[in-house]
């Protein structure tokens, strides 16, 4: 029995060291893949442990140089712990240690982020990735400008999940991306984003030739050239009393901006219109200027009256233009959410712009 016990311990030790070696090879492979995409990851020091049931790679003072960005940016964090089960070395779980800083290479940080818990999981091999997830509990992102600190983002929880649902990494993959936000707010992004939002959005990226290592702007450019699209298969967003659900398809134009339309059903439209200052937007719109100018030529002051009437009856007008329905037991209206060269319109109201993706 003693000999058998010693043999078992020795065999298990050999298996652990073998699996640890395979996990380290996989980590080095992922680093090499990321480097081809312009993202170079380094550790101040690296150690391996976790015996007997896990393989743990501790990366102290982790750093990443994103050369694909223009200009390049450098990201640093206190460290990260990469773990894999001995029986499943192709599933890597990473825990990030904050704070994280973002800066131009060689300069002081301009962005500082922290969180209660930050984790990622990667399934598959560097040559054939299958699934990636990123989860942060309690994230807070601030911008540093001189001696002042400005909040860019805070949330209770943020999740991003990606997986290949059709094809393969080497041949015409269709990628599903699911984003979930809980009590997320971005005060400097848009007036409508200053109040907490809950969101659950699923999208499919179609038109990629492969998923070989390359920066995302290059992928989006290839997708646009191939006539690909972004299918929003399911979206639900809630902010206070306002709830919106929708789906549809978007494409990329030659400028890298979004074109297309989603069919959106909105309950509690009035608070949302107030949050984006829709009445002021209508009063100051070029179309309203033309109408008011024509009316003023007929009768001075009539244009101002028309502006006030148009803005005060805005909610009523939008409800009349849309299709009346119910959503989760509440009165709602169905409208088109239109993207035109990156500009976003809900019905006739423009309320934002999306950035170019390449």
C-alpha positions in Angstrom: 0.0 0.0 0.0 2.8 2.4 0.8 4.5 1.7 -2.5 1.2 2.2 -4.3 0.7 5.5 -2.4 4.1 6.7 -3.4 3.5 5.7 -7.0 0.2 7.6 -7.1 1.7 10.7 -5.5 4.6 10.6 -8.0 2.3 10.0 -11.0 0.0 12.9 -9.9 3.0 15.2 -9.4 4.2 14.3 -13.0 0.7 15.0 -14.3 0.6 18.4 -12.5 3.9 19.4 -13.9 2.9 18.3 -17.4 -0.4 20.2 -17.2 1.4 23.2 -15.8 3.7 23.2 -18.7 0.8 22.9 -21.1 -1.0 25.8 -19.4 2.2 27.9 -19.6 2.5 27.1 -23.3 -1.2 28.1 -23.8 -0.6 31.4 -22.0 2.5 32.1 -24.1 0.4 31.3 -27.2 -2.3 33.8 -26.2 0.4 36.4 -25.6 1.9 35.8 -29.1 -1.6 36.0 -30.6 -2.3 39.3 -28.9 1.1 40.6 -29.9 0.1 40.0 -33.6 -3.0 42.2 -32.9 -0.8 45.0 -31.6 -1.3 44.3 -27.9 1.9 43.4 -26.1 1.6 41.9 -22.5 4.4 41.8 -20.0 4.9 40.9 -16.3 7.3 42.5 -13.8 7.7 38.9 -12.4 6.0 35.6 -13.1 5.6 32.5 -10.9 3.7 29.2 -11.2 1.9 27.4 -8.3 -1.4 25.9 -7.4 -0.3 22.3 -6.8 -2.0 19.8 -6.5 -5.3 20.5 -8.3 -4.8 23.9 -10.0 -2.3 25.6 -12.1 -1.9 29.3 -11.1 0.3 31.8 -12.9 0.9 35.0 -10.9 1.8 38.0 -13.0 3.0 40.8 -10.8 2.9 44.4 -12.1 1.2 43.4 -15.4 1.4 45.8 -18.3 0.1 46.0 -21.8 1.2 48.2 -24.7 -1.6 48.7 -27.3 0.4 49.5 -30.4 -2.7 49.2 -32.6 -4.1 52.4 -31.1 -3.2 55.7 -32.7 -1.4 57.1 -30.7 -0.3 54.0 -28.8 -1.5 53.6 -25.1 0.0 51.8 -22.2 -2.1 50.0 -19.6 -0.8 48.9 -16.2 -2.3 47.1 -13.3 -1.0 45.8 -9.9 -1.1 42.3 -11.2 -3.2 39.4 -12.3 -3.7 35.7 -11.4 -4.2 33.2 -14.3 -5.7 29.9 -13.2 -6.6 26.6 -14.9 -7.8 23.3 -13.6 -5.3 20.4 -14.0 -7.9 18.4 -16.1 -8.9 21.4 -18.3 -5.8 23.5 -19.2 -7.5 25.1 -22.2 -9.9 27.1 -19.9 -8.0 30.0 -18.4 -9.6 32.1 -15.7 -7.9 35.4 -14.9 -8.4 37.7 -11.9 -7.3 41.3 -12.3 -5.9 43.3 -9.4 -6.7 47.1 -9.5 -6.1 49.9 -9.8 -5.6 50.0 -13.6 -4.1 53.0 -15.3 -4.1 54.1 -18.9 -1.5 56.5 -20.3 0.5 57.5 -23.3 3.8 55.6 -23.2 6.2 57.3 -20.8 3.6 59.8 -19.5 1.5 60.1 -16.4 -1.9 58.2 -16.3 -4.9 60.0 -17.8 -7.4 57.3 -16.9 -7.6 55.3 -13.6 -10.0 52.4 -13.1 -10.7 50.2 -10.1 -13.3 47.5 -9.2 -14.3 45.1 -6.4 -13.8 42.1 -8.6 -12.5 41.8 -12.2 -12.3 38.4 -14.0 -12.0 37.0 -17.5 -12.3 33.5 -18.9 -10.9 32.2 -22.2 -11.8 28.8 -23.6 -10.0 27.2 -26.5 -6.5 27.4 -27.9 -4.7 30.5 -29.4 -5.2 29.1 -32.9 -8.9 28.1 -32.3 -10.5 30.4 -29.7 -14.1 29.5 -28.7 -15.4 31.8 -26.0 -14.2 34.8 -24.1 -15.9 36.5 -21.1 -15.1 39.6 -19.1 -16.9 40.6 -15.8 -16.3 43.5 -13.5 -18.2 44.1 -10.2 -18.3 47.7 -9.0 -16.2 49.2 -11.7 -15.3 52.9 -11.5 -13.4 54.8 -14.2 -12.1 58.3 -13.7 -10.2 60.7 -15.9 -7.3 62.6 -14.4 -6.8 66.1 -15.7 -4.1 68.0 -13.9 -5.2 68.0 -10.2 -8.9 67.2 -11.0 -10.6 63.8 -11.2 -13.7 63.4 -13.4 -15.9 60.3 -13.3 -16.4 58.7 -16.7 -18.2 55.5 -15.8 -19.5 53.7 -12.7 -21.7 50.6 -12.5 -22.8 47.8 -10.2 -21.7 45.2 -12.7 -20.5 45.0 -16.4 -20.4 41.7 -18.4 -19.1 41.1 -21.9 -19.3 37.7 -23.5 -18.2 36.6 -26.9 -18.3 33.2 -28.7 -18.2 31.7 -32.2 -21.7 30.4 -33.0 -21.1 29.5 -36.7 -18.1 28.7 -38.8 -14.7 28.6 -37.1 -11.8 30.9 -36.2 -10.2 30.0 -39.5 -13.2 30.2 -41.8 -16.0 32.8 -41.9 -16.9 32.9 -38.2 -20.1 34.4 -36.9 -19.5 35.9 -33.5 -22.1 36.5 -30.9 -21.4 39.3 -28.4 -23.6 39.8 -25.3 -23.3 42.9 -23.1 -25.0 43.2 -19.8 -25.0 46.4 -17.7 -26.3 46.8 -14.2 -26.8 50.3 -12.8 -24.3 51.7 -15.3 -23.9 55.5 -15.8 -21.5 57.5 -17.9 -22.0 61.1 -16.8 -19.7 62.7 -19.5 -20.8 60.6 -22.4 -24.4 61.9 -23.0 -27.0 63.6 -20.8 -29.2 60.5 -21.2 -26.3 58.3 -19.8 -25.9 60.3 -16.6 -28.7 58.3 -14.9 -28.2 54.5 -14.1 -29.0 52.1 -16.9 -29.7 48.4 -16.9 -29.1 46.8 -20.3 -29.0 43.3 -21.9 -27.9 43.4 -25.6 -27.1 40.5 -27.9 -25.6 41.0 -31.3 -24.2 38.9 -34.1 -21.2 40.0 -36.2 -21.5 38.6 -39.8 -19.0 39.1 -42.6 -15.7 38.3 -41.0 -13.4 36.2 -43.3 -11.5 34.7 -40.3 -10.6 35.5 -36.7 -6.9 35.6 -37.1 -4.9 38.0 -34.9 -5.5 41.6 -36.0 -6.7 44.9 -34.5 -10.5 45.4 -34.3 -10.6 48.4 -36.7 -9.0 46.2 -39.3 -11.7 43.5 -38.7 -14.5 46.1 -39.1 -12.9 47.4 -42.3 -12.8 43.9 -43.7 -16.4 43.3 -42.6 -17.6 46.5 -44.3 -15.7 45.5 -47.5 -17.4 42.1 -47.5 -20.9 43.6 -47.0 -21.2 42.2 -43.5 -23.6 43.4 -40.9 -24.3 43.6 -37.2 -27.6 41.9 -36.2 -29.0 43.1 -32.9 -31.0 40.0 -32.1 -32.2 41.1 -28.7 -31.9 44.4 -26.7 -33.5 45.5 -23.5 -32.6 48.8 -21.8 -34.2 50.3 -18.7 -33.6 53.6 -17.1 -35.9 54.6 -14.3 -39.5 54.5 -15.7 -38.3 54.1 -19.3 -38.1 50.6 -20.8 -37.0 49.9 -24.4 -36.7 46.7 -26.3 -35.8 46.2 -29.9 -34.0 44.4 -32.7 -32.7 45.0 -36.2 -29.7 45.1 -38.5 -26.9 47.6 -38.9 -24.2 47.9 -41.5 -20.9 49.9 -41.8 -20.4 52.5 -44.5 -17.2 53.5 -46.1 -16.5 56.0 -43.3 -16.7 53.2 -40.7 -20.0 54.6 -39.3 -23.2 52.8 -38.6 -26.2 52.8 -41.0 -29.4 50.9 -40.6 -32.5 50.7 -38.4 -33.8 48.9 -35.3 -37.5 48.5 -34.5 -37.8 49.7 -30.9 -40.7 49.6 -28.5 -40.6 52.2 -25.7 -42.6 52.5 -22.5 -42.3 55.6 -20.4 -41.2 57.8 -23.4 -41.7 61.2 -21.7 -38.9 60.8 -19.0 -36.5 59.8 -21.8 -37.3 62.8 -23.9 -36.7 65.0 -20.9 -33.4 63.4 -20.2 -32.1 64.1 -23.7 -33.5 67.7 -23.7 -35.6 66.8 -26.8 -37.8 69.9 -26.6 -34.7 72.2 -26.8 -33.3 70.0 -29.7 -36.6 70.5 -31.6 -36.6 74.2 -31.0 -33.0 74.5 -32.2 -33.2 72.1 -35.2 -32.4 73.3 -38.7 -35.8 72.1 -39.9 -37.6 74.1 -37.1 -35.5 77.2 -38.1 -36.8 76.9 -41.7 -40.4 76.6 -40.6 -40.2 79.4 -38.0 -38.4 81.7 -40.5 -41.2 81.2 -43.1 -43.9 81.9 -40.4 -42.1 85.0 -39.2 -42.1 86.4 -42.7 -45.9 86.0 -42.8 -46.4 87.4 -39.3 -43.6 88.5 -37.0 -43.5 86.4 -33.8 -45.5 83.5 -35.3 -42.3 81.4 -35.6 -41.7 81.6 -31.9 -45.2 80.4 -31.2 -44.7 77.5 -33.6 -41.5 76.6 -31.8 -43.2 76.5 -28.4 -46.2 74.5 -29.7 -43.9 72.0 -31.5 -41.8 71.4 -28.3 -44.8 71.2 -25.9 -46.6 68.7 -28.2 -43.5 66.7 -28.9 -44.4 63.6 -26.9 -47.9 63.6 -28.3 -46.6 63.9 -31.8 -44.1 61.0 -31.4 -46.8 58.8 -29.9 -49.1 59.6 -32.9 -46.3 58.8 -35.3 -45.6 55.5 -33.7 -47.6 52.3 -33.3 -49.4 52.1 -30.0 -48.8 48.9 -28.0 -48.0 47.7 -24.5 -44.6 46.6 -23.0 -44.4 44.7 -19.7 -47.9 45.8 -18.8 -47.2 49.5 -19.6 -48.5 51.7 -22.4 -45.8 51.9 -25.1 -45.1 53.1 -28.6 -43.1 51.3 -31.4 -40.7 53.5 -33.4 -37.8 53.2 -35.7 -34.3 53.8 -34.1 -32.4 54.9 -37.2 -28.6 55.2 -37.7 -27.5 57.5 -40.5 -23.8 57.8 -41.0 -23.4 57.4 -37.2 -26.1 59.9 -36.2 -28.9 58.3 -34.1 -32.6 59.2 -34.5 -35.5 58.0 -32.5 -38.4 58.7 -34.8 -37.8 62.3 -35.9 -35.6 63.2 -32.9 -31.8 63.1 -33.2 -30.2 62.3 -29.8 -26.7 61.3 -30.4 -23.8 60.1 -32.5 -21.8 56.8 -32.6 -18.1 56.9 -33.2 -16.4 55.5 -36.3 -15.4 51.9 -35.9 -12.4 52.2 -38.3 
